[in-house]
Amino acid sequence: MKKTAIAIAAAFVSIWMGAGAAAGEVSGNVTLATDYSFRGWSQTTRDPAIQGGFDYGFESGLYVGTWASNLKYGDDASTEIDLYAGYGGEFGDGNTFDISVIRFEYPSEGSSLDYMEVAGSIGIGALTLGVNYSPAYLGEGGPSFFYPYVGYSWAPSDAASLDFQVGMSMAEEVGGPDEDSYMDYSVTLTVPTGGVDFGLAVVGTNLDEEVCGADCELRLIFSISKSM
């Protein structure tokens, strides 16, 4: 799996450089949050998270990047590192598209939980439709996984924005024994102030509390983010 990820990333870079897309821009971000929620499920057992990443975007629309967060996952996993490469652009009258390959790494667990996803999405106005797919979810030998989702962004002014998202995780026992699918949802209010984004999100799933306790129940998450 790791050799595959390196080969894919190398192929992307080779194509971009060969296409004369050397000119680009580096961007970064850092976030402090009261919880790290991934598809409605807390990855930190509802403890705070420190997260951040870097992207290099080419003028052609191609990009590579990495992102990391602390977590509490598996037996000993304390860190997640994501590596990704993709291509995004516009079509029609201001509509957008994005395709990418993502590698999820959990260094303290060796390679037992590492896996890859392919993601694609289109944006039509304020509406986003997308799907992620993994052939071996949450590690080698894992089940195939699909995650279709829909999002909607509403920004009545520069002072605040609201983002809505609903997704469906679909894989064998993805939500616990006898649970082959579950839905997650979120509503996030973002208020930019002094170059910093303050966020307040309502996050939850339709899973029974007996399956995951407080880690997937309805909850509030507060965050402070800075983009560079």
Secondary structure as GFF3:
##gff-version 3
##sequence-region A 1 228
A	DSSP	alpha_helix	2	18	.	.	.	ID=ss1
A	DSSP	beta_strand	24	33	.	.	.	ID=ss2
A	DSSP	beta_strand	37	38	.	.	.	ID=ss3
A	DSSP	beta_strand	41	42	.	.	.	ID=ss4
A	DSSP	beta_strand	49	58	.	.	.	ID=ss5
A	DSSP	beta_strand	62	73	.	.	.	ID=ss6
A	DSSP	beta_strand	77	91	.	.	.	ID=ss7
A	DSSP	beta_strand	95	105	.	.	.	ID=ss8
A	DSSP	three_ten_helix	107	109	.	.	.	ID=ss9
A	DSSP	beta_strand	115	124	.	.	.	ID=ss10
A	DSSP	beta_strand	127	134	.	.	.	ID=ss11
A	DSSP	beta_strand	145	157	.	.	.	ID=ss12
A	DSSP	beta_strand	160	170	.	.	.	ID=ss13
A	DSSP	beta_strand	181	193	.	.	.	ID=ss14
A	DSSP	beta_strand	196	205	.	.	.	ID=ss15
A	DSSP	alpha_helix	209	212	.	.	.	ID=ss16
A	DSSP	three_ten_helix	213	216	.	.	.	ID=ss17
A	DSSP	beta_strand	219	227	.	.	.	ID=ss18
###
